Amino acid sequence: MTTTFVRSGAAAGQLPGAWNLGLHRGALEIRLFFRQRDQAVFTFAFPIVFLFLFASIFSDDVTGAGITASQLYVPAMMAAGIMTTSFQSLGTSIAIERDEKVLRRLRGTPMPPAAYFLGKIWLVLVTGVLETAVMLVVGTTLYDVDLPSSAGKWFDFAWIFVLGLTACALLGIAISSVPSSGKSATSVVVLPFLVLQFISGVYISVATIPGWMLDIGALFPLKWMCQGLRGVFLPESAQVLEQAGSWEFGRVALVLGAWCVGGLLLCLLTFRWKSERDR
C-alpha cells in the first residue's frame, strides 16, 4: 500500500512536458490577447482599413495586367496582415513583458523555456489564420479576387503562409531585444515594418519603386510574401508587374526558408530574459 502511494505521488508530482505546457500557455496568450480589445481590434482592422483606403483611391485597371489596382492590393495587404500578427505583435509584446519583469519571473519557474515560445507560436498561428481569413472574405466579396481554383495553388498558399508567418515571428522575437524599454518597443518595431511595407510592394506597385529600394526590400521576407501571394490570387497576366516578370515561387520559398533559419539563429544569439537595467 505504501509503495503504491509513493509511486502515485511521484507520478502526480511529475511536471507536464513542454508541449502540454505550451498548449496551456498558448490558450492563456490567446485569452489575454482578445481581452485587450483595443489591441485585438487594431491588429485585425489595420490591414483592412488600409486596403479599403488604397483600393478606393486607386481603383482603375492596371494597364496590361488584366486586373484592377484594388485586386493588386488584396494579396499585398494579406501579407502585411500576416506580418502584423507575427513580427509586430511579438516584437512589441515580448519587449513589454521583459520590461515588466514577466519574462524574469517565468524564467524562475520550473516551466521549460520552450513552453513560453510555444505559447507565442500558438498565439501567432491563431491570429494569423483569423487575419488571413478575414482578408480573404473582404478580398473575394468586395474586390472580385478569385480564390485559387487548383490544389497546386492552395498548396502554394499554404507553404507561403507557414514559411512567412514563421520567418516573421522569429524576426519579431529577435527584434524584441532591441528596445531599451517597453515604452519604446512600439516605435522600434513599427518603424522598420512601415518602411518595409513601402519598399516591398504593399502600398506602392513594384513597377514604380526605385530599383535600389526594391533590392533592399528583397533582403527581407515581406517582399517575397507579397509576390508569392500575388502569384496565388492573381491571374498569370499580372506577372508582368513583377520585377523579374514572373512569380518566382522557387526563390520565394528559398528566401522565406532562409529567413526561418536565419531568424532562429538571431533568436538564439540575441534573446534575453532580463532587461539591461536588471542585469
Contacts in CASP RR format, 6 or more apart in sequence:
PFRMAT RR
TARGET T0000
AUTHOR 0000-0000-0000
METHOD contacts of the structure
MODEL  1
MTTTFVRSGAAAGQLPGAWNLGLHRGALEIRLFFRQRDQAVFTFAFPIVF
LFLFASIFSDDVTGAGITASQLYVPAMMAAGIMTTSFQSLGTSIAIERDE
KVLRRLRGTPMPPAAYFLGKIWLVLVTGVLETAVMLVVGTTLYDVDLPSS
AGKWFDFAWIFVLGLTACALLGIAISSVPSSGKSATSVVVLPFLVLQFIS
GVYISVATIPGWMLDIGALFPLKWMCQGLRGVFLPESAQVLEQAGSWEFG
RVALVLGAWCVGGLLLCLLTFRWKSERDR
15 21 0 8 1.000
15 110 0 8 1.000
16 24 0 8 1.000
17 112 0 8 1.000
17 115 0 8 1.000
18 112 0 8 1.000
18 114 0 8 1.000
18 115 0 8 1.000
18 118 0 8 1.000
19 118 0 8 1.000
21 111 0 8 1.000
21 112 0 8 1.000
21 115 0 8 1.000
21 118 0 8 1.000
22 114 0 8 1.000
22 115 0 8 1.000
22 116 0 8 1.000
22 118 0 8 1.000
22 119 0 8 1.000
22 122 0 8 1.000
23 118 0 8 1.000
23 119 0 8 1.000
23 122 0 8 1.000
25 111 0 8 1.000
25 115 0 8 1.000
25 116 0 8 1.000
25 118 0 8 1.000
25 119 0 8 1.000
25 122 0 8 1.000
26 118 0 8 1.000
26 119 0 8 1.000
26 120 0 8 1.000
26 122 0 8 1.000
26 123 0 8 1.000
27 122 0 8 1.000
28 119 0 8 1.000
29 119 0 8 1.000
29 120 0 8 1.000
29 122 0 8 1.000
29 123 0 8 1.000
30 122 0 8 1.000
30 123 0 8 1.000
30 126 0 8 1.000
30 127 0 8 1.000
33 39 0 8 1.000
33 40 0 8 1.000
33 123 0 8 1.000
33 127 0 8 1.000
34 40 0 8 1.000
43 84 0 8 1.000
43 85 0 8 1.000
43 89 0 8 1.000
43 127 0 8 1.000
43 131 0 8 1.000
44 127 0 8 1.000
44 130 0 8 1.000
44 131 0 8 1.000
44 134 0 8 1.000
46 81 0 8 1.000
46 84 0 8 1.000
47 77 0 8 1.000
47 78 0 8 1.000
47 80 0 8 1.000
47 81 0 8 1.000
47 84 0 8 1.000
47 131 0 8 1.000
47 135 0 8 1.000
48 77 0 8 1.000
48 134 0 8 1.000
48 135 0 8 1.000
48 138 0 8 1.000
50 77 0 8 1.000
50 80 0 8 1.000
50 203 0 8 1.000
51 73 0 8 1.000
51 74 0 8 1.000
51 77 0 8 1.000
51 135 0 8 1.000
51 138 0 8 1.000
51 139 0 8 1.000
51 143 0 8 1.000
54 69 0 8 1.000
54 70 0 8 1.000
54 73 0 8 1.000
54 77 0 8 1.000
54 203 0 8 1.000
55 69 0 8 1.000
55 70 0 8 1.000
55 73 0 8 1.000
55 74 0 8 1.000
55 142 0 8 1.000
55 143 0 8 1.000
56 70 0 8 1.000
58 69 0 8 1.000
58 70 0 8 1.000
58 73 0 8 1.000
59 68 0 8 1.000
59 69 0 8 1.000
59 70 0 8 1.000
60 68 0 8 1.000
60 69 0 8 1.000
61 67 0 8 1.000
61 68 0 8 1.000
61 69 0 8 1.000
62 68 0 8 1.000
62 69 0 8 1.000
62 72 0 8 1.000
62 205 0 8 1.000
62 238 0 8 1.000
62 241 0 8 1.000
64 237 0 8 1.000
64 240 0 8 1.000
65 72 0 8 1.000
65 237 0 8 1.000
65 238 0 8 1.000
65 240 0 8 1.000
65 241 0 8 1.000
66 235 0 8 1.000
66 237 0 8 1.000
66 238 0 8 1.000
67 234 0 8 1.000
67 235 0 8 1.000
67 237 0 8 1.000
67 238 0 8 1.000
68 143 0 8 1.000
68 144 0 8 1.000
69 205 0 8 1.000
70 143 0 8 1.000
71 143 0 8 1.000
71 144 0 8 1.000
71 145 0 8 1.000
71 234 0 8 1.000
72 205 0 8 1.000
72 230 0 8 1.000
72 234 0 8 1.000
72 238 0 8 1.000
72 241 0 8 1.000
73 143 0 8 1.000
74 135 0 8 1.000
74 138 0 8 1.000
74 139 0 8 1.000
74 143 0 8 1.000
74 145 0 8 1.000
74 233 0 8 1.000
75 145 0 8 1.000
75 226 0 8 1.000
75 228 0 8 1.000
75 229 0 8 1.000
75 230 0 8 1.000
75 231 0 8 1.000
75 232 0 8 1.000
75 233 0 8 1.000
75 234 0 8 1.000
76 201 0 8 1.000
76 202 0 8 1.000
76 203 0 8 1.000
76 226 0 8 1.000
76 229 0 8 1.000
76 230 0 8 1.000
77 135 0 8 1.000
77 202 0 8 1.000
78 132 0 8 1.000
78 135 0 8 1.000
78 136 0 8 1.000
78 229 0 8 1.000
79 202 0 8 1.000
79 222 0 8 1.000
79 225 0 8 1.000
79 226 0 8 1.000
79 229 0 8 1.000
80 197 0 8 1.000
80 202 0 8 1.000
80 222 0 8 1.000
80 226 0 8 1.000
81 128 0 8 1.000
81 131 0 8 1.000
81 132 0 8 1.000
81 135 0 8 1.000
82 128 0 8 1.000
82 131 0 8 1.000
82 132 0 8 1.000
82 161 0 8 1.000
82 164 0 8 1.000
82 165 0 8 1.000
82 168 0 8 1.000
82 225 0 8 1.000
83 168 0 8 1.000
83 193 0 8 1.000
83 196 0 8 1.000
83 221 0 8 1.000
83 222 0 8 1.000
83 225 0 8 1.000
84 131 0 8 1.000
84 193 0 8 1.000
85 124 0 8 1.000
85 127 0 8 1.000
85 128 0 8 1.000
85 131 0 8 1.000
85 165 0 8 1.000
86 124 0 8 1.000
86 128 0 8 1.000
86 164 0 8 1.000
86 165 0 8 1.000
86 168 0 8 1.000
86 169 0 8 1.000
86 172 0 8 1.000
87 168 0 8 1.000
87 169 0 8 1.000
87 171 0 8 1.000
87 172 0 8 1.000
87 175 0 8 1.000
87 189 0 8 1.000
87 193 0 8 1.000
88 172 0 8 1.000
88 189 0 8 1.000
88 190 0 8 1.000
88 193 0 8 1.000
89 123 0 8 1.000
89 124 0 8 1.000
89 127 0 8 1.000
90 120 0 8 1.000
90 124 0 8 1.000
90 169 0 8 1.000
90 172 0 8 1.000
90 173 0 8 1.000
90 176 0 8 1.000
91 172 0 8 1.000
91 173 0 8 1.000
91 175 0 8 1.000
91 176 0 8 1.000
91 185 0 8 1.000
91 189 0 8 1.000
92 176 0 8 1.000
92 185 0 8 1.000
92 186 0 8 1.000
92 189 0 8 1.000
92 190 0 8 1.000
93 176 0 8 1.000
94 103 0 8 1.000
94 120 0 8 1.000
94 172 0 8 1.000
94 173 0 8 1.000
94 176 0 8 1.000
95 176 0 8 1.000
95 177 0 8 1.000
95 178 0 8 1.000
95 179 0 8 1.000
95 181 0 8 1.000
95 182 0 8 1.000
95 185 0 8 1.000
95 188 0 8 1.000
95 189 0 8 1.000
96 182 0 8 1.000
96 185 0 8 1.000
97 103 0 8 1.000
98 104 0 8 1.000
98 176 0 8 1.000
98 177 0 8 1.000
98 182 0 8 1.000
98 272 0 8 1.000
98 273 0 8 1.000
98 274 0 8 1.000
98 275 0 8 1.000
99 179 0 8 1.000
99 181 0 8 1.000
99 182 0 8 1.000
99 183 0 8 1.000
99 185 0 8 1.000
99 275 0 8 1.000
100 182 0 8 1.000
101 275 0 8 1.000
101 278 0 8 1.000
103 116 0 8 1.000
103 273 0 8 1.000
103 274 0 8 1.000
104 273 0 8 1.000
104 274 0 8 1.000
104 278 0 8 1.000
106 116 0 8 1.000
106 273 0 8 1.000
107 113 0 8 1.000
107 273 0 8 1.000
117 173 0 8 1.000
120 169 0 8 1.000
120 173 0 8 1.000
121 169 0 8 1.000
124 165 0 8 1.000
124 169 0 8 1.000
125 165 0 8 1.000
128 165 0 8 1.000
132 161 0 8 1.000
136 147 0 8 1.000
139 145 0 8 1.000
140 146 0 8 1.000
140 147 0 8 1.000
145 233 0 8 1.000
145 234 0 8 1.000
146 233 0 8 1.000
147 233 0 8 1.000
148 154 0 8 1.000
148 156 0 8 1.000
148 157 0 8 1.000
148 232 0 8 1.000
148 233 0 8 1.000
153 232 0 8 1.000
156 228 0 8 1.000
156 231 0 8 1.000
156 232 0 8 1.000
156 249 0 8 1.000
157 229 0 8 1.000
157 232 0 8 1.000
159 253 0 8 1.000
160 225 0 8 1.000
160 228 0 8 1.000
160 229 0 8 1.000
160 232 0 8 1.000
160 252 0 8 1.000
160 256 0 8 1.000
163 253 0 8 1.000
163 256 0 8 1.000
163 257 0 8 1.000
163 260 0 8 1.000
164 221 0 8 1.000
164 225 0 8 1.000
164 256 0 8 1.000
164 259 0 8 1.000
164 260 0 8 1.000
166 260 0 8 1.000
167 221 0 8 1.000
167 256 0 8 1.000
167 257 0 8 1.000
167 259 0 8 1.000
167 260 0 8 1.000
167 263 0 8 1.000
168 221 0 8 1.000
168 222 0 8 1.000
170 259 0 8 1.000
170 260 0 8 1.000
170 262 0 8 1.000
170 263 0 8 1.000
170 264 0 8 1.000
170 266 0 8 1.000
170 267 0 8 1.000
171 221 0 8 1.000
171 259 0 8 1.000
171 263 0 8 1.000
171 266 0 8 1.000
172 189 0 8 1.000
173 267 0 8 1.000
173 271 0 8 1.000
174 263 0 8 1.000
174 266 0 8 1.000
174 267 0 8 1.000
174 270 0 8 1.000
174 271 0 8 1.000
175 188 0 8 1.000
175 189 0 8 1.000
175 192 0 8 1.000
176 185 0 8 1.000
176 189 0 8 1.000
176 271 0 8 1.000
177 270 0 8 1.000
177 271 0 8 1.000
177 272 0 8 1.000
178 188 0 8 1.000
179 185 0 8 1.000
179 187 0 8 1.000
179 188 0 8 1.000
179 189 0 8 1.000
180 275 0 8 1.000
180 276 0 8 1.000
181 275 0 8 1.000
196 217 0 8 1.000
196 220 0 8 1.000
196 222 0 8 1.000
196 223 0 8 1.000
197 203 0 8 1.000
197 222 0 8 1.000
198 204 0 8 1.000
199 209 0 8 1.000
199 213 0 8 1.000
199 214 0 8 1.000
199 216 0 8 1.000
199 217 0 8 1.000
199 223 0 8 1.000
200 217 0 8 1.000
200 220 0 8 1.000
200 222 0 8 1.000
200 223 0 8 1.000
200 226 0 8 1.000
201 209 0 8 1.000
201 223 0 8 1.000
201 226 0 8 1.000
202 222 0 8 1.000
202 226 0 8 1.000
205 241 0 8 1.000
206 214 0 8 1.000
206 227 0 8 1.000
206 241 0 8 1.000
206 242 0 8 1.000
206 243 0 8 1.000
207 241 0 8 1.000
211 243 0 8 1.000
214 223 0 8 1.000
214 243 0 8 1.000
217 223 0 8 1.000
218 224 0 8 1.000
218 255 0 8 1.000
220 259 0 8 1.000
221 255 0 8 1.000
221 256 0 8 1.000
221 259 0 8 1.000
224 251 0 8 1.000
224 252 0 8 1.000
224 255 0 8 1.000
224 256 0 8 1.000
225 252 0 8 1.000
225 256 0 8 1.000
227 242 0 8 1.000
227 247 0 8 1.000
227 248 0 8 1.000
227 252 0 8 1.000
228 247 0 8 1.000
228 249 0 8 1.000
228 252 0 8 1.000
230 238 0 8 1.000
230 241 0 8 1.000
230 242 0 8 1.000
230 247 0 8 1.000
231 238 0 8 1.000
231 239 0 8 1.000
231 247 0 8 1.000
231 249 0 8 1.000
239 245 0 8 1.000
239 246 0 8 1.000
239 247 0 8 1.000
242 248 0 8 1.000
END
